[in-house]
Amino acid sequence: MLFARVLGALKMLGQTELQDMIEKDNGAEATCHFCGKIYQASSDELAQLIVDLQAES
């Protein structure tokens, strides 16, 4: 459930930033400031966010 929120937050960055993360970092990492848990999104998950954004346009 929390990972879905992380993906939602990443999605708000937009297509350009997501593509940059895929190319430069091969994914993304986010740390929850409440519990300290680290969430990692793969490049495939970021690519799916881009597809979702394009479908919403």
C-alpha positions in Angstrom: 0.0 0.0 0.0 2.7 2.5 0.9 4.7 1.5 -2.2 1.7 2.6 -4.3 2.0 6.0 -2.6 5.6 6.2 -3.4 4.9 5.4 -7.1 2.2 8.0 -7.1 4.6 10.6 -5.7 7.2 9.6 -8.4 4.5 9.9 -11.1 4.0 13.6 -10.1 7.6 14.3 -11.2 6.5 13.9 -14.8 7.7 12.0 -17.9 11.0 13.9 -18.4 12.2 13.4 -14.9 11.2 9.7 -14.8 13.0 9.1 -18.1 16.1 10.8 -16.7 15.9 8.5 -13.6 15.7 5.4 -15.9 18.6 6.5 -18.0 20.9 7.8 -15.2 20.0 5.8 -12.2 18.3 2.7 -13.6 15.4 3.2 -11.1 14.6 5.3 -8.1 14.8 5.2 -4.4 12.6 6.9 -1.8 12.9 6.9 2.0 9.8 7.2 4.2 10.5 10.0 6.7 8.1 8.4 9.2 9.4 4.9 9.5 12.7 5.2 7.7 11.9 2.3 5.2 13.6 2.6 1.8 11.5 1.9 -1.2 13.0 1.1 -4.6 11.3 1.4 -7.9 12.9 -0.4 -10.9 13.3 1.1 -14.3 10.5 -1.1 -15.5 8.2 0.4 -12.8 9.2 3.9 -13.8 8.6 3.1 -17.5 5.1 1.9 -16.5 4.5 5.3 -14.8 5.5 7.0 -18.1 3.0 4.8 -20.0 0.3 5.7 -17.4 1.0 9.4 -17.8 0.8 9.2 -21.6 -2.5 7.4 -21.3 -3.9 10.1 -19.1 -2.9 12.9 -21.5 
